[in-house]
Amino acid sequence: MLKIKKLRRVIPNKKIKVLPLSVVLIFIFTKMINVSYLSSYSQETKNKKISHTIAVSAISIAVTVQNKRGRYINDLTKEDFIIYEKDEKKDITYFNHDFKAPLSLTVLLDVSGSMELQDKLRESKESLKYLVTSLLDLDDEFSLLIFADGEVEVAMNFSNNKNYFLEVLEKTEAYGQTALNDAVAVTPEFANKGNNEKRAILLITDGIENDSQYSHYQAVEIARRVDIPIYTIGYKIPLSDQYLRKYKHSPSLTSSGIVYSLERFSKSTGGKAFFINQAEELKTALGEIKKELGHQYILGYTSYRSPEKEYREIKVVTSKKKYKVRTREGYYSGEKKSP
């Protein structure tokens, strides 16, 4: 909130006796001071109002472009893109498309008790070893967050030390219940601290939610305040509602409800969701995610900042309408409050 400091006028000492001519001169001088003061105060107040009115935010969005066959399009220029915010066209002030740009990747791994079943955690850990040792480049940095029992733990902060990542990953064990919504809600702010322009969150989970304080809707609202795409891998999601009964926390805990939730996390932030049942498919999905991140365009524009919390929809199109464009759905302008 903008606080305006009140200015205090200085009143001359009335006890001082002066000659009539001096009184006139002081009166004239005081009037001049008052006019100057009022003009200065008016101008300062005006400037403050203007600075409050024209306060702007720099908005950054990661954009993926594919043709109808799914092939990534990499020859577009700044002039080929059009950005709309709340149906209003925005001038693009920043453009970057660099295949070799390093990545800051936040791995968000579900280590709850349900992940121990069917070797889900063990196989997820094996796929992450493959990601770090074979897919990520030397300049890429990565971090590891694990969640269970309502807690999200920073197992490893951002680093490019692959050996340390593997050591930490090896010690990770399954325990407790799953607070998936809470984990998704708090992770983007952490992921935004990555040192590289390209940032992403990789969420690996079986989708079972039974211990969150946040609802799915609240988690989505919080996650899309930050420009970090969430790539979700739903691994061996239980298909039997009878099996899911022992994990029941809300009516939405069904196999279809899990799919919807994970897709919503990704779609709303500009990422992509994968649903996998075989261990060998994990590596394929990770390879696809890494490939897509390398082909991303980074676009930027400025927008007036709202004094109140306001959700603004974003739409990005290209001059070639046959291409499919994917980016985040929008962002919040103004004061950040909990939904």
FIKOL-674617 format. One record per residue (C-alpha): y, x, z; residue number from 1; residue in one letter. Coordinates in pm, 1 decimal, decimal comma. Example, Ala and Ser with C-alpha at 12.3 -4.5 7.8 and 13.67 -1.06 7.14 Angstrom:
      north       east         up   num   residu
     -450,0     1230,0      780,0     1        A
     -106,0     1367,0      714,0     2        S
***
This chain:
      north       east         up   num   residu
        0,0        0,0        0,0     1        M
      346,7      129,3      -94,2     2        L
      569,5      176,7      213,4     3        K
      947,6      187,9      158,7     4        I
     1142,1      375,4      423,0     5        K
     1455,2      199,4      546,4     6        K
     1778,4      398,0      518,8     7        L
     2022,7      395,2      809,6     8        R
     2397,0      392,5      752,5     9        R
     2617,4      630,6      956,8    10        V
     2905,6      445,7     1133,2    11        I
     3225,9      651,7     1198,2    12        P
     3331,9      702,2     1560,7    13        N
     3589,8      429,2     1637,6    14        K
     3739,0      617,8     1936,8    15        K
     3910,6      875,4     1720,2    16        I
     4283,5      805,7     1676,3    17        K
     4439,7      898,5     1345,4    18        V
     4779,4      869,3     1173,7    19        L
     4833,5      572,7      936,9    20        P
     4809,6      794,2      628,9    21        L
     4482,4      936,7      755,6    22        S
     4353,5      586,4      815,1    23        V
     4424,9      499,7      454,2    24        V
     4262,0      816,0      326,6    25        L
     3955,1      767,5      546,7    26        I
     3931,2      404,3      436,6    27        F
     3940,8      504,6       70,3    28        I
     3692,8      786,6      127,9    29        F
     3460,7      554,3      320,5    30        T
     3472,6      302,8       37,3    31        K
     3379,9      576,9     -207,1    32        M
     3090,2      681,5       16,0    33        I
     2973,7      321,9       45,5    34        N
     2984,8      271,1     -331,5    35        V
     2800,5      598,8     -384,3    36        S
     2550,4      509,6     -112,3    37        Y
     2488,6      159,6     -245,8    38        L
     2451,4      295,4     -597,4    39        S
     2209,3      561,1     -472,8    40        S
     2017,1      311,7     -259,9    41        Y
     2002,4       61,0     -546,0    42        S
     1883,1      329,1     -788,0    43        Q
     1623,2      456,6     -539,4    44        E
     1496,2      104,6     -474,2    45        T
     1488,2       39,7     -846,8    46        K
     1296,7      361,7     -910,5    47        N
     1045,7      271,3     -641,5    48        K
      995,2      -71,3     -794,2    49        K
      956,1       82,1    -1138,5    50        I
      713,7      348,1    -1014,0    51        S
      509,4       75,2     -848,4    52        H
      519,7     -144,0    -1157,6    53        T
      425,6      121,4    -1411,6    54        I
      160,8      298,2    -1203,6    55        A
     -126,5      369,8    -1437,3    56        V
     -488,0      474,3    -1408,9    57        S
     -674,2      705,4    -1644,0    58        A
     -990,5      525,5    -1750,0    59        I
    -1285,9      729,2    -1876,6    60        S
    -1589,0      575,1    -2045,7    61        I
    -1913,0      721,6    -2178,5    62        A
    -2011,9      563,7    -2509,7    63        V
    -2341,6      568,8    -2696,4    64        T
    -2357,3      471,9    -3064,1    65        V
    -2679,2      393,4    -3254,7    66        Q
    -2767,3      237,0    -3585,8    67        N
    -3005,1      -57,4    -3628,3    68        K
    -3305,3      176,2    -3622,5    69        R
    -3199,4      336,4    -3296,5    70        G
    -3083,5      667,0    -3444,8    71        R
    -2786,3      822,2    -3265,7    72        Y
    -2463,4      840,6    -3467,1    73        I
    -2278,3     1167,1    -3416,9    74        N
    -2019,2     1192,2    -3694,6    75        D
    -1760,0      948,2    -3562,8    76        L
    -1402,2     1049,2    -3489,6    77        T
    -1142,0      918,5    -3249,8    78        K
    -1003,5      693,7    -3524,3    79        E
    -1343,8      524,5    -3565,4    80        D
    -1330,3      369,9    -3216,0    81        F
    -1136,6       72,0    -3084,9    82        I
    -1117,1       -3,5    -2712,1    83        I
    -1032,6     -345,5    -2572,8    84        Y
     -953,0     -416,6    -2209,3    85        E
     -940,2     -787,8    -2130,7    86        K
     -913,4     -844,9    -2509,1    87        D
     -606,6     -617,9    -2528,8    88        E
     -630,7     -319,5    -2762,2    89        K
     -578,8       17,4    -2591,6    90        K
     -466,4      348,9    -2738,5    91        D
     -730,2      619,5    -2703,8    92        I
     -573,1      915,9    -2524,2    93        T
     -882,4     1132,7    -2487,7    94        Y
    -1181,9     1199,6    -2712,3    95        F
    -1473,8     1439,8    -2671,9    96        N
    -1812,9     1463,4    -2835,6    97        H
    -1989,1     1787,4    -2750,0    98        D
    -2367,3     1823,0    -2774,5    99        F
    -2363,0     2134,7    -2561,1   100        K
    -2142,1     1997,8    -2284,3   101        A
    -2316,3     2055,2    -1947,9   102        P
    -2444,6     1760,5    -1745,4   103        L
    -2415,1     1665,3    -1379,3   104        S
    -2725,9     1459,9    -1305,3   105        L
    -2791,3     1277,5     -979,2   106        T
    -3159,1     1196,2     -925,6   107        V
    -3202,9      893,5     -698,8   108        L
    -3568,6      881,4     -596,5   109        L
    -3740,2      596,2     -414,1   110        D
    -3961,1      747,0     -139,7   111        V
    -4049,1      424,2       42,8   112        S
    -4403,0      342,0      147,6   113        G
    -4480,6      133,1     -161,0   114        S
    -4425,0      440,7     -380,3   115        M
    -4723,1      608,5     -216,6   116        E
    -4955,8      348,7     -366,1   117        L
    -5109,8      410,7     -710,7   118        Q
    -4980,9      771,3     -699,9   119        D
    -4633,5      650,3     -795,7   120        K
    -4444,4      907,9     -591,9   121        L
    -4672,4     1197,2     -683,8   122        R
    -4647,5     1119,3    -1055,0   123        E
    -4271,6     1067,1    -1031,2   124        S
    -4235,0     1408,0     -869,2   125        K
    -4441,1     1568,2    -1147,5   126        E
    -4213,9     1412,7    -1410,0   127        S
    -3904,4     1540,6    -1229,0   128        L
    -4049,9     1891,8    -1228,7   129        K
    -4082,0     1859,7    -1605,1   130        Y
    -3723,5     1733,2    -1629,8   131        L
    -3578,3     2028,5    -1440,3   132        V
    -3793,0     2305,2    -1587,9   133        T
    -3817,6     2189,7    -1950,1   134        S
    -3537,7     1946,9    -2034,0   135        L
    -3225,9     2047,7    -1843,0   136        L
    -3019,4     2338,6    -1974,2   137        D
    -2908,7     2640,0    -1774,4   138        L
    -2552,7     2508,2    -1745,0   139        D
    -2664,8     2164,6    -1625,5   140        D
    -2639,1     2088,5    -1255,7   141        E
    -2847,7     1837,2    -1064,7   142        F
    -2881,2     1686,1     -721,2   143        S
    -3153,7     1493,8     -540,5   144        L
    -3099,4     1184,0     -329,0   145        L
    -3395,6     1010,7     -165,7   146        I
    -3393,4      667,5       -6,4   147        F
    -3611,9      467,8      232,7   148        A
    -3569,9      262,7      551,9   149        D
    -3207,4      181,1      481,8   150        G
    -3102,7      545,7      451,1   151        E
    -2997,1      759,7      156,9   152        V
    -3046,6     1129,4      220,7   153        E
    -2892,6     1413,0       20,5   154        V
    -3203,2     1624,3      -15,1   155        A
    -3018,3     1868,2     -242,2   156        M
    -2651,4     1883,9     -333,8   157        N
    -2530,6     1968,2     -685,1   158        F
    -2671,1     2298,5     -803,4   159        S
    -2845,5     2456,8    -1101,1   160        N
    -3102,7     2628,0     -879,2   161        N
    -3426,2     2496,6    -1025,9   162        K
    -3654,8     2675,7     -782,8   163        N
    -3477,9     2524,3     -483,2   164        Y
    -3499,2     2177,4     -638,0   165        F
    -3874,4     2219,0     -683,6   166        L
    -3916,9     2334,6     -323,1   167        E
    -3726,4     2035,1     -187,5   168        V
    -3909,4     1795,5     -415,8   169        L
    -4248,8     1928,8     -307,2   170        E
    -4173,4     1850,1       58,1   171        K
    -4069,6     1490,7      -15,0   172        T
    -4305,6     1229,7      129,2   173        E
    -4321,2      850,7      123,9   174        A
    -4234,1      642,8      428,7   175        Y
    -4079,2      314,1      541,4   176        G
    -3931,9       18,8      356,6   177        Q
    -3705,2        3,7       50,7   178        T
    -3328,4      -48,4       63,4   179        A
    -3279,4      -30,2     -311,6   180        L
    -2951,4     -223,0     -329,6   181        N
    -2792,2      -11,3      -57,4   182        D
    -2897,6      309,5     -233,6   183        A
    -2749,7      197,9     -566,4   184        V
    -2427,9       94,7     -393,0   185        A
    -2356,6      432,6     -229,2   186        V
    -2483,0      674,0     -496,5   187        T
    -2207,9      648,7     -765,3   188        P
    -1938,3      785,1     -533,9   189        E
    -2159,5     1085,2     -463,3   190        F
    -2248,5     1130,2     -830,9   191        A
    -1880,2     1126,4     -921,0   192        N
    -1839,4     1457,6     -734,9   193        K
    -2033,2     1639,6    -1005,1   194        G
    -1845,7     1931,7    -1159,9   195        N
    -1911,7     1841,6    -1524,3   196        N
    -1746,3     1577,6    -1738,7   197        E
    -2078,4     1426,1    -1837,5   198        K
    -2236,7     1260,5    -1536,4   199        R
    -2529,5     1026,1    -1491,2   200        A
    -2760,3      878,0    -1230,2   201        I
    -3136,5      872,3    -1279,1   202        L
    -3302,5      608,3    -1061,2   203        L
    -3682,6      612,6    -1026,3   204        I
    -3832,7      323,2     -828,7   205        T
    -4102,0       58,3     -830,1   206        D
    -3824,1     -194,9     -774,5   207        G
    -3950,8     -341,3     -448,4   208        I
    -3649,5     -439,4     -233,8   209        E
    -3699,3     -546,4      126,7   210        N
    -3453,3     -368,5      354,8   211        D
    -3097,7     -375,2      212,1   212        S
    -2782,7     -504,2      373,0   213        Q
    -2618,0     -542,0       33,0   214        Y
    -2727,8     -810,1     -210,4   215        S
    -2809,5     -718,3     -568,0   216        H
    -2479,6     -870,1     -681,5   217        Y
    -2281,7     -664,3     -429,9   218        Q
    -2460,4     -343,9     -530,1   219        A
    -2374,9     -403,3     -896,5   220        V
    -2011,0     -476,5     -813,9   221        E
    -1979,5     -153,2     -617,6   222        I
    -2171,0       62,0     -867,4   223        A
    -1953,7      -28,5    -1162,7   224        R
    -1633,0       77,9     -989,7   225        R
    -1718,8      435,4    -1086,5   226        V
    -1774,9      553,1    -1443,0   227        D
    -2130,3      675,4    -1389,7   228        I
    -2406,9      531,2    -1610,1   229        P
    -2729,3      448,7    -1425,7   230        I
    -3052,8      518,6    -1612,1   231        Y
    -3331,2      328,2    -1444,3   232        T
    -3703,1      389,9    -1460,7   233        I
    -3904,4      104,1    -1317,0   234        G
    -4240,7      267,6    -1256,2   235        Y
    -4556,4       62,6    -1207,4   236        K
    -4370,9     -251,7    -1105,8   237        I
    -4613,9     -488,4     -929,3   238        P
    -4702,0     -773,5    -1161,6   239        L
    -4877,4     -988,7     -904,3   240        S
    -4660,9    -1218,3     -692,5   241        D
    -4951,2    -1235,9     -449,3   242        Q
    -4926,9     -859,3     -400,7   243        Y
    -4549,6     -886,0     -353,2   244        L
    -4575,3    -1145,3      -74,4   245        R
    -4616,1     -880,3      195,5   246        K
    -4290,9     -719,5       78,8   247        Y
    -4095,5    -1045,7       60,5   248        K
    -3734,1    -1015,9      163,4   249        H
    -3573,5    -1261,1      -78,9   250        S
    -3690,3    -1517,8     -337,5   251        P
    -3588,0    -1277,1     -616,4   252        S
    -3866,7    -1034,3     -523,8   253        L
    -4088,0    -1124,2     -815,8   254        T
    -4192,4     -904,3    -1104,2   255        S
    -3939,9    -1075,9    -1332,9   256        S
    -3673,5    -1052,8    -1061,3   257        G
    -3731,9     -678,0    -1028,7   258        I
    -3698,2     -628,4    -1404,6   259        V
    -3376,1     -829,3    -1409,2   260        Y
    -3227,6     -629,4    -1118,8   261        S
    -3304,4     -289,5    -1267,6   262        L
    -3178,3     -392,5    -1610,6   263        E
    -2858,1     -521,0    -1452,4   264        R
    -2794,6     -190,9    -1273,9   265        F
    -2817,1       -8,4    -1605,9   266        S
    -2645,5     -255,7    -1835,9   267        K
    -2342,0     -304,8    -1614,7   268        S
    -2278,7       71,0    -1591,4   269        T
    -2353,2      165,3    -1952,7   270        G
    -2696,0      317,7    -1888,2   271        G
    -3042,3      208,8    -1997,6   272        K
    -3355,2       76,2    -1824,9   273        A
    -3715,0      182,9    -1890,3   274        F
    -4026,9        8,9    -1761,2   275        F
    -4334,9      228,6    -1750,7   276        I
    -4693,1      198,4    -1628,7   277        N
    -4846,1      530,5    -1734,9   278        Q
    -4768,6      879,2    -1602,9   279        A
    -4747,4     1035,7    -1948,5   280        E
    -4479,6      781,8    -2043,8   281        E
    -4251,4      914,9    -1771,6   282        L
    -4192,1     1242,5    -1953,8   283        K
    -4118,0     1055,5    -2275,9   284        T
    -3859,1      838,5    -2101,0   285        A
    -3692,7     1139,7    -1938,2   286        L
    -3674,6     1313,7    -2275,8   287        G
    -3507,6     1007,3    -2426,1   288        E
    -3253,2      990,4    -2144,0   289        I
    -3163,7     1358,7    -2178,5   290        K
    -3130,8     1318,0    -2554,6   291        K
    -2900,2     1020,0    -2519,7   292        E
    -2675,9     1195,8    -2270,2   293        L
    -2633,2     1480,2    -2517,3   294        G
    -2517,0     1237,8    -2787,3   295        H
    -2259,6     1055,4    -2577,3   296        Q
    -1895,3     1025,0    -2670,8   297        Y
    -1640,6     1045,7    -2387,8   298        I
    -1334,5      826,9    -2449,6   299        L
    -1026,8      787,6    -2234,8   300        G
     -726,0      558,3    -2217,0   301        Y
     -459,9      453,7    -1966,9   302        T
     -407,2      113,5    -1812,5   303        S
     -157,6      -42,3    -1573,1   304        Y
     -286,4      -43,3    -1219,1   305        R
     -310,6     -381,8    -1052,7   306        S
     -168,4     -420,4     -698,7   307        P
     -464,1     -645,2     -616,1   308        E
     -833,9     -598,4     -678,5   309        K
     -904,7     -715,8    -1031,6   310        E
    -1212,5     -679,4    -1253,0   311        Y
    -1130,5     -588,6    -1611,5   312        R
    -1382,6     -619,7    -1891,5   313        E
    -1415,0     -337,6    -2143,8   314        I
    -1532,7     -367,0    -2501,7   315        K
    -1572,4      -79,4    -2745,8   316        V
    -1634,6     -126,8    -3116,5   317        V
    -1642,4      103,0    -3417,2   318        T
    -1488,0       63,2    -3759,6   319        S
    -1843,1       40,7    -3888,8   320        K
    -1958,8     -288,1    -3739,2   321        K
    -2324,5     -225,7    -3822,0   322        K
    -2346,9       27,1    -3538,1   323        Y
    -2452,6      -70,6    -3187,2   324        K
    -2217,1       53,8    -2916,3   325        V
    -2313,1       74,1    -2549,2   326        R
    -2078,4      149,2    -2259,5   327        T
    -2000,3       10,7    -1917,5   328        R
    -1900,2     -354,7    -1899,8   329        E
    -1578,0     -302,9    -1706,4   330        G
    -1412,4     -163,8    -1396,6   331        Y
    -1208,2     -264,8    -1092,8   332        Y
     -834,5     -202,4    -1084,3   333        S
     -636,0     -213,0     -762,6   334        G
     -741,2     -186,0     -402,6   335        E
    -1110,3     -117,8     -350,9   336        K
    -1257,2     -370,5     -114,4   337        K
    -1614,9     -461,7      -41,3   338        S
    -1730,6     -761,0     -247,4   339        P
***
